[in-house]
């Protein structure tokens, strides 16, 4: 699959943006929907809602900008 350099038109159905250690979220771009901040627990249900048949392990369908499968460590009560 050929991918554009612009993240908004990446060619991937799902594009997980760079890791941000100051947040409990990762920004996830869902093709045709837009960009959403998602927590680890929200990621799979939301992606499957938009793309029911997606293979989450296929790098041509889900692209991680960095640290695949990892989420920031965040604890309730932290700012």
C-alpha positions in Angstrom: 0.0 0.0 0.0 1.3 3.4 -0.9 1.0 6.0 1.9 0.9 9.8 1.7 3.1 11.9 3.9 0.2 14.0 5.2 -1.3 12.3 8.3 -4.7 13.6 7.4 -4.5 11.7 4.1 -2.3 8.8 5.2 -4.0 6.1 3.3 -4.4 4.1 6.5 -7.8 3.4 7.9 -6.4 4.0 11.4 -3.4 6.2 12.2 -2.3 6.3 15.9 -0.4 9.5 16.4 2.8 9.9 18.5 2.9 8.9 22.1 2.3 11.8 24.5 3.4 11.0 28.1 1.5 13.9 29.5 -1.9 12.5 28.7 -3.9 9.3 29.2 -5.0 9.5 25.5 -3.5 8.9 22.1 -4.9 10.8 19.2 -6.3 8.4 16.7 -7.2 9.3 13.1 -10.0 7.3 11.7 -10.4 7.6 8.0 -13.7 9.2 7.1 -14.4 10.2 10.7 -11.5 12.5 11.9 -9.2 12.5 14.8 -10.2 11.5 18.3 -8.4 11.2 21.7 -8.8 7.6 22.9 -7.8 5.8 26.0 -6.4 2.3 25.8 -9.8 0.8 26.8 -11.6 2.8 24.2 -9.3 2.1 21.3 -10.4 -1.4 20.1 -14.2 -0.9 20.6 -14.1 2.5 18.8 -12.0 1.2 15.9 -14.2 -1.8 15.5 -17.3 0.4 15.5 -16.0 2.4 12.6 -14.2 -0.5 10.8 -15.9 -3.8 11.9 -13.8 -6.1 9.8 -10.4 -4.5 10.5 -7.3 -6.5 11.3 -5.7 -4.6 14.1 -2.4 -6.5 13.6 -2.1 -5.5 9.9 0.3 -2.5 9.6 -1.4 -1.6 6.3 -4.7 -1.0 8.2 -3.5 0.3 11.5 -0.4 2.5 11.6 1.3 3.5 14.9 3.5 6.6 14.6 5.6 5.2 17.5 5.4 2.7 20.3 2.9 0.3 18.8 0.3 -0.9 21.2 1.6 1.3 24.1 -0.4 3.9 25.9 0.7 6.7 28.3 0.8 5.8 31.9 -1.8 7.9 33.7 -3.3 7.5 37.1 -6.6 9.1 38.3 -5.9 12.3 40.2 -2.9 13.2 38.0 -3.1 16.4 36.1 
